[in-house]
Amino acid sequence: MDPRRYIERANDLLDEGRYEGAAAGFNAAAHGWLMRVYDLDSETGSIYTSPQNFGLFADYSLAAILCYRLVESKRVPFLREQVQSIVKEFQQFEIPHSNLWYPAHQGLCDEILGDVVIYSGESGAIEHYDAAFKIYENTENHLGWQSEFEFDFLIQPPVSLADQVGVELTQRKREEVTRTDLCSRISWKKEYLSEIIRDTLAQGEIKRGIF
């Protein structure tokens, strides 16, 4: 099935407050995007996934984790470990060997690992965010990278959740975090993302279209 069908169904279930079903839908969409092969290397036989599809995988995996947490599902640690394993595999085996990927994507993977920890309610995100920050510090053209789909997917949902729960974000900071400064978005996540996720869980709701 087209992953977009799973996303549509998951959002329908969000409207109904059926978060376990929504989680399953988002998880199915995540793996659907991941399995969409972008390129086959005829020399090595390696199969590569596009950065955009990888970003979609990460985005909907985080959505699934958060939905499962809303219903206190025991699936959370299993899904967390699965996503972490896949991201680390990409860091080690795919990014260094495919011309689809660039050093900035190593930072994106570290950022995703930090997000996974926070969405899952665990500790240890700071080391991942610090690793991402270090890579982003040495990355040129932040505006260009922020506009790439895989980078955009990882910042828009947290900002929308911040709006939902009332965590203030000035227009200037919103512009920095979402468009012009990769380092600023890491600093913002380090300061606010745990609070945003905590408040979302306390509110007991994820609105349609955030993911």
N, C-alpha and C positions, 0 to 999 in steps of 0.2 A: 504494500500500500504506500502511496505517496506520503512522506512524513507530514506534509501540510494537512492531510486529513486527520492525523493523530492530534496535531496542534489544535485544529478547529474543535475536535471532540473534547479535548482537554479543557479548552476555554469554556465550552458549553457546561462541562461538569463544574468548573469554578463558579459559574453563575448559579448553579444549584447547590453549592456548598459541599459537593462530593469530592473531597480533596484526595482521598486515596485513589479513586478512579482517575482523577486529573493527573496525579503523580504517575500512574501507570501509562497514561497517554503521552505525557511529556517524555518519559523514559523511552518509550517506543519511538517517538519522533527523534530523540537524540541519537539513538543507534541507527535509525533509518538514514539520517544525514551522514553519519560516520561511515556507513557502508557504501555510500555512493562514490565509487572509484572515479578519480579524476584522470589518472594517467597510469599506464603500464609500461615500465622500462623494459624494452625488448632485449636488452643485453643482460640484465640481472634478473629479470622476472619479477622485480619488486613492484608492488602496487601502491600508488600514492593517493592520498586524500587531499583535496584542496584546502587551503587555510580557511576559506569561507565555510565549508562544510564542517571543519573542525570547530570553528567558532559556534556554529549552530549546535553541534553536539554538546559543547561545554555549557552554553546558555540553557538548553532544555534539560540537561542533567542537573543543573543548579535548581531549576524550577521544580524538578521531580523531588529533589532532596527537601526543598522547603515545604512542598505540599505534604510529603510524608511526615515531616516534623509537626505539621499542624494537627495530624491525627496520632502523633506519638507512635508511629510505626517502627517496628523492630527492623525494618528493611534499611533504615538510614545508614548504619555502619557498613553494611554490605555494599550499598550503592556508592558510598564515599570511597571505600577502598577500590572499587572497580574503576571509578573515574580517575582517581589518583594514579592507578596503575597504567591506564591508557595514556594519560597526559605525560607521564614519565617515559613511557615507551616512545611517544612521539619525539620528546626531547632527545632521546638517545639515538634512535634509529632512523627517524623520518626527516627531521629538520636538517641534520648535517649532510644528508645524501640526496635531497630533492631540490631542484632549482626553483621550486614553487615557494620555498621558505627562505627567510632572512634572519639575521641575528635578533632583530626586534621580536621575532616570534618566540625565541627562547624566553624573553622577558614576559611575553604574554602567557606562556605556559606556567612560569612561576607565579604570575598574578592569578591564574586560574586555580592553582594549587592553594594559594592563600584564600581565595573565595570559597573553595570547597570546604576548607577547615571551618570557616566562619558560618557558612550556611548549615553545616552539620552540627554546630554547637560545640566544637572541639577547640583546644588551644594549640598554638604553634603557627598561627598565620603570619606572624611578624617576620619570621625568617624567610618565608617565601616572598613576602612583599618587599623586604629589603633586597633580596636577590633580583627581583623585577626592577626595583628602583635603580639599582646599580647598572643594569643593562640599558634602561631607558635614559639614564644620564648620558650615556655614550651613543645615543641614537639621534640621528638628525631628522629634521622634518616631522616633528610631532603632529602638526596639523594634518599632514598627509597620512600618517599612520592612523590617527584617530578616525579618519574618514573611511578607512578600510573596514569592511563588514565585520571581520572577526574581532577587531578591536572595539567597534561600536556595540556589538552584541553584549560585551562584557561590562559595559558601563550604563547603558540605558535602563535595564531593569532595576539596579540599585537606586538610581536617581528617581525612578518612578515610585519605588517603594518608599523612598524618603518623603516624597510628596504625599503619599497615601497616609503615612503615620505622622506627618507634621514635623519632620526634621528639616530645619530651615536651610535653604541653599540660595544664596544671593545670585542675582543674574550674572555677575562677574565670575563668581566661583563656578556656577553651572557651566559657563562658557569654557573656563579653564579645564574643568574636569571632563567634560564631554567632547571638547573640540581641539583645544590648543596645547595641552600640556600633559603628557603621559605621567610625568613625575608627580604632578599635582593630583592626578586621580588616584595614584597609589597612596599619597599622604592622606587624602580624603577618606579612602577606604580604611586605612589604618585607624583613623580617628572615629569614624562614624558607622562603618558597616555592621559591626557587632550590635550597636544600639538599634540600628534600623531593623535588623533581623529579629532581635529580641522584641521590639515593639510590634512588628508584624505578627509574631506569634501571639503576643498578648492581645492584639486586636482580633486575631482569629479569622483573618480574611486576606485573600489575594484577589485583587480585582482583575477582571478580564482584560487581556491585551497587554498586561505588564510584561509577560513573556511571549 
